[in-house]
């Protein structure tokens, strides 16, 4: 075990004093060391499982975004149903989206909008579990625990918890979402949390005076490599220990730090959510397979017009920047953006000028992933309350993402009762997209 120790002491959130350190082979991911996680992924590949380098960025709009004021304004509906923020035209003939998203509207030709997404759970917790895992769980709204693994954890189980080339975690969450964990798959397949100690352990800690001089830092890293060679340290490590060593001394961890990004690109994405989406793109390019981001505040029971005008601009700038960036960098075939929430909102505006919970209809927005973009999939009914066309279900969305990621749709894992269960039972990839 290799340790780099600083002389600075610090306290964690519980006030415990500890030394800042990094241990190669132990990045805090569950009970497994990094070398073991790398080994697990390699074993998955060698066993014949398909391991692709495609990635998903899932932007979760927690609270339940209105489908009407986002991607299905329905201006032909009666006034009490149609979008209260109006509509804005897109490059697709006859297709409009909500009036607070002009920048996203300009790139809709590089996106696909699903206007017939539906399920049956209008609770925040239960609806989140349904969309994140493909399975309903009403007990979650009453304090119950998630019973099915999220797609990110499934991918981590299939590919292994780290990318074998870069050591980058397969599954990263930039902030937490209910039901985004492994359930019965086990703690080893939890998402990597960059705000926790695991992320801090990825940063080489050196004397502060050396941190003040970037050239000295780079020289120090070079000396560490040479010293390792002279002492034949690397010869004493197996292949997976060596991968862990290389991760720490490589630039992979720089993907988490936007100071390594072109400042003009950082500005284009904007603050807050924009910084998170840009980080997610960087993580995917560095070998991450699944990134979740929660941008909440969509539980708009009252004054929905004012709320949308406050909440939408940051998302508008950030999403449009990401969609354009994926195309310009020619990674739109490899990275899929998914935008969803736990449900839609009631089609009729309520007495408080807002909309309430509504699972029978919501929308999805997708971009990239090698799917067929520049289209609207499905149609809502005249009062934007239910699908007019065949409903797209959470398991259909799940099956579509599985196909992008190269996960077999008939994948089974053993549950907490010791029985093998299918991750998808009846969902099929969305035909218009694949």
HUPEDA-V79853 format. One record per backbone hydrogen bond with DSSP energy under -1.0 kcal/mol. CO is the residue of the C=O (numbers start at 1). NH is the residue of the N-H. E is the energy in kcal/mol with one decimal. If there is no record, write none. Layout:
BEGIN
CO,NH,E ; CO,NH,E
END
This chain:
BEGIN
2,24,-2.1 ; 8,20,-1.1 ; 10,18,-2.6 ; 12,15,-2.3 ; 16,12,-1.9 ; 18,10,-2.3 ; 20,6,-1.5 ; 22,4,-1.3 ; 23,26,-2.1 ; 28,30,-1.2 ; 29,32,-1.1 ; 33,37,-2.0 ; 34,38,-2.8 ; 35,39,-2.4 ; 36,40,-2.2 ; 37,41,-1.8 ; 38,42,-2.1 ; 39,43,-2.5 ; 40,44,-1.9 ; 41,45,-2.0 ; 42,46,-2.5 ; 43,47,-1.5 ; 44,49,-1.6 ; 45,48,-1.4 ; 55,336,-2.6 ; 56,291,-2.6 ; 57,338,-2.6 ; 58,293,-2.4 ; 59,340,-2.0 ; 60,62,-1.2 ; 60,295,-3.0 ; 61,64,-1.3 ; 62,298,-1.8 ; 67,72,-1.4 ; 70,98,-3.1 ; 73,83,-2.2 ; 74,77,-2.0 ; 78,81,-2.3 ; 78,82,-2.1 ; 80,349,-2.6 ; 86,99,-1.3 ; 88,97,-1.9 ; 92,95,-2.2 ; 95,90,-1.4 ; 97,88,-2.3 ; 98,101,-1.6 ; 101,105,-2.3 ; 102,106,-1.2 ; 104,107,-1.8 ; 105,108,-1.2 ; 107,110,-2.3 ; 108,111,-2.0 ; 111,374,-2.4 ; 111,375,-1.2 ; 112,366,-2.5 ; 113,377,-3.4 ; 114,364,-2.0 ; 116,392,-2.8 ; 117,362,-2.5 ; 123,127,-2.9 ; 124,128,-2.0 ; 125,129,-2.5 ; 126,130,-2.3 ; 127,131,-2.3 ; 128,132,-2.8 ; 129,133,-2.0 ; 130,134,-2.1 ; 132,151,-1.2 ; 137,140,-1.1 ; 139,142,-1.6 ; 139,144,-2.7 ; 140,143,-1.5 ; 150,154,-2.2 ; 151,155,-2.7 ; 152,156,-2.1 ; 153,157,-2.2 ; 154,158,-2.3 ; 155,159,-3.3 ; 156,160,-1.7 ; 161,170,-2.3 ; 163,167,-2.8 ; 168,163,-2.9 ; 170,289,-1.5 ; 170,290,-1.8 ; 171,192,-3.3 ; 172,292,-1.9 ; 177,180,-1.5 ; 181,150,-2.6 ; 182,185,-2.6 ; 183,186,-1.2 ; 186,189,-1.9 ; 187,190,-1.9 ; 192,173,-2.1 ; 193,196,-1.8 ; 196,200,-1.6 ; 197,201,-2.5 ; 199,202,-1.6 ; 200,203,-1.4 ; 207,211,-1.6 ; 208,212,-1.5 ; 210,213,-1.1 ; 213,217,-1.9 ; 214,218,-2.4 ; 215,219,-2.3 ; 216,220,-2.5 ; 217,221,-2.2 ; 218,222,-2.0 ; 219,223,-2.1 ; 220,224,-2.0 ; 221,225,-2.0 ; 222,226,-2.2 ; 223,227,-2.9 ; 224,228,-2.2 ; 225,229,-1.9 ; 226,230,-2.5 ; 227,231,-2.0 ; 228,233,-2.4 ; 229,232,-1.3 ; 233,236,-1.2 ; 234,237,-1.4 ; 238,242,-2.3 ; 239,243,-1.8 ; 240,244,-2.0 ; 241,245,-2.3 ; 242,246,-2.6 ; 243,247,-2.2 ; 244,248,-1.7 ; 245,249,-1.6 ; 246,250,-1.0 ; 251,254,-1.4 ; 252,255,-1.7 ; 253,256,-1.5 ; 254,257,-1.8 ; 257,260,-1.5 ; 258,261,-1.7 ; 262,266,-2.0 ; 263,267,-2.3 ; 264,268,-1.7 ; 265,269,-1.8 ; 266,270,-1.3 ; 271,274,-2.2 ; 272,276,-1.5 ; 273,277,-2.7 ; 274,278,-2.2 ; 275,279,-2.1 ; 276,280,-2.5 ; 277,281,-2.3 ; 278,282,-2.2 ; 279,283,-2.6 ; 280,284,-2.4 ; 281,285,-2.1 ; 282,286,-1.2 ; 283,288,-2.5 ; 284,287,-1.5 ; 289,56,-1.7 ; 290,172,-2.9 ; 291,58,-3.2 ; 292,174,-2.8 ; 293,60,-3.6 ; 298,300,-1.9 ; 299,301,-1.4 ; 300,355,-2.4 ; 303,307,-2.3 ; 304,308,-2.6 ; 305,309,-2.0 ; 306,310,-1.3 ; 307,311,-2.5 ; 308,312,-2.7 ; 312,316,-3.0 ; 313,317,-2.4 ; 314,318,-2.2 ; 315,319,-2.7 ; 316,320,-1.6 ; 317,321,-2.1 ; 318,322,-2.2 ; 319,323,-2.7 ; 320,324,-2.2 ; 321,325,-2.5 ; 322,326,-2.8 ; 323,327,-1.5 ; 324,328,-2.8 ; 325,329,-2.3 ; 326,331,-2.4 ; 327,330,-1.4 ; 331,334,-1.1 ; 331,335,-1.9 ; 332,370,-1.5 ; 334,55,-2.9 ; 335,369,-1.6 ; 336,57,-3.1 ; 337,367,-1.8 ; 338,59,-3.0 ; 339,365,-1.7 ; 340,61,-3.1 ; 344,358,-1.5 ; 350,353,-1.7 ; 352,303,-2.7 ; 353,304,-3.0 ; 354,350,-3.3 ; 356,346,-2.4 ; 358,344,-2.2 ; 359,119,-2.0 ; 362,117,-1.2 ; 364,114,-2.7 ; 365,339,-2.7 ; 366,112,-2.5 ; 367,337,-3.2 ; 368,371,-1.5 ; 375,113,-2.0 ; 377,115,-2.8 ; 379,388,-3.1 ; 379,389,-1.5 ; 381,384,-2.4 ; 386,381,-2.8 ; 392,118,-2.5 ; 393,397,-2.2 ; 394,398,-2.4 ; 395,399,-2.5 ; 396,400,-2.0 ; 397,401,-2.3 ; 398,402,-2.7 ; 399,403,-1.9 ; 400,404,-1.9 ; 401,405,-2.4 ; 402,406,-1.1 ; 402,407,-2.7 ; 408,411,-1.8 ; 411,423,-2.5 ; 413,421,-2.8 ; 415,418,-2.1 ; 419,415,-3.1 ; 421,413,-2.0 ; 430,433,-1.7 ; 430,434,-1.3 ; 433,372,-2.5
END
